[in-house]
Amino acid sequence: MKAAEDVVRVLRSPGSAAASPDDLAYLHAILLNGQVIGHWKHALQGREVVVEAFFYRPLDKARTRAMDAAVQRLGDYFGVAGTWR
């Protein structure tokens, strides 16, 4: 994946050990009211996009529904089903 390799090169500092695209885990922030409450990454797996999310605190029911809706929109963007864990 060329784009991931380019991002790794940007994130590495001169003289650091070689990085791989797996080092980009959870690069995307999850914001709530302007505060970072977690991070996420995604992978296309067959006919679905799977989002793996890491939250700094448990989600309540309303935030879980909001996450469900956001993942659905991401799936719509890719033209596949969206799921998260």
C-alpha positions in Angstrom: 0.0 0.0 0.0 1.9 3.0 -1.3 0.0 5.7 0.8 0.7 3.9 4.1 4.4 3.6 3.2 4.5 7.4 2.5 2.9 8.1 5.9 5.4 5.8 7.7 8.3 7.7 6.0 6.8 11.0 7.3 6.4 9.7 10.8 9.8 8.2 11.1 12.6 10.4 12.5 16.1 10.2 10.9 18.1 7.3 12.3 15.0 5.5 13.8 14.4 1.8 13.3 12.4 0.8 10.2 8.7 1.1 10.6 6.0 -0.9 8.9 2.4 0.0 7.9 1.3 -2.0 11.0 2.9 0.8 13.1 0.1 3.1 11.9 -2.4 1.3 14.1 -5.1 3.6 15.5 -3.8 6.7 13.7 -7.2 8.3 13.4 -8.6 10.2 16.3 -12.2 9.9 17.7 -13.5 13.3 18.8 -16.4 14.1 21.1 -17.1 17.8 21.7 -13.6 18.7 20.6 -11.9 16.2 22.9 -10.0 13.1 21.8 -11.8 10.1 23.4 -10.1 7.3 21.4 -8.4 6.3 18.2 -9.3 3.9 15.3 -8.1 2.1 12.3 -9.9 0.2 9.5 -9.4 -2.7 7.1 -11.4 -3.8 4.1 -12.2 -7.5 4.6 -14.1 -9.0 1.8 -17.4 -7.1 1.4 -17.1 -5.1 4.6 -15.0 -2.5 6.3 -14.0 -3.4 9.8 -13.1 -0.6 12.2 -11.0 -1.4 15.3 -11.5 1.3 17.9 -9.6 2.0 21.1 -11.4 4.2 23.6 -9.9 5.9 26.7 -13.2 5.2 28.6 -16.2 3.0 28.0 -18.9 4.3 25.7 -22.4 5.0 27.0 -25.4 3.9 24.9 -25.7 7.2 23.1 -22.1 7.2 22.1 -22.3 3.6 21.1 -25.2 4.5 18.7 -23.1 7.4 17.4 -20.2 5.1 16.7 -22.6 2.6 15.0 -23.8 5.4 12.7 -20.3 6.7 11.9 -19.1 3.2 11.0 -22.2 2.7 8.8 -21.3 6.0 7.0 -17.7 4.7 6.5 -19.1 1.5 5.0 -21.4 3.5 2.7 -18.4 5.5 1.6 -16.6 2.3 0.6 -19.8 0.7 -0.8 -19.7 -2.2 1.7 -21.1 -3.0 5.1 -19.4 -1.4 8.1 -18.8 -3.1 11.4 -16.7 -2.2 14.5 -15.1 -3.8 17.5 
